[in-house]
């Protein structure tokens, strides 16, 4: 009976350890994702408009393609 109890305790300890690692892994993933949610929400709300630096880059490329200078 004691051998059986020790085996059960070993399995239970391993299961608890696995659960703790699983929780830590998913918590760190949650924290990583939730730290970026605000910026992603901001980008998705303004998806019709390009930032000024990107707009200027495209304008330069279009201008260069019409004048033949790259």
Order of alpha helices (4+ residues) and beta strands (2+ residues): alpha-alpha
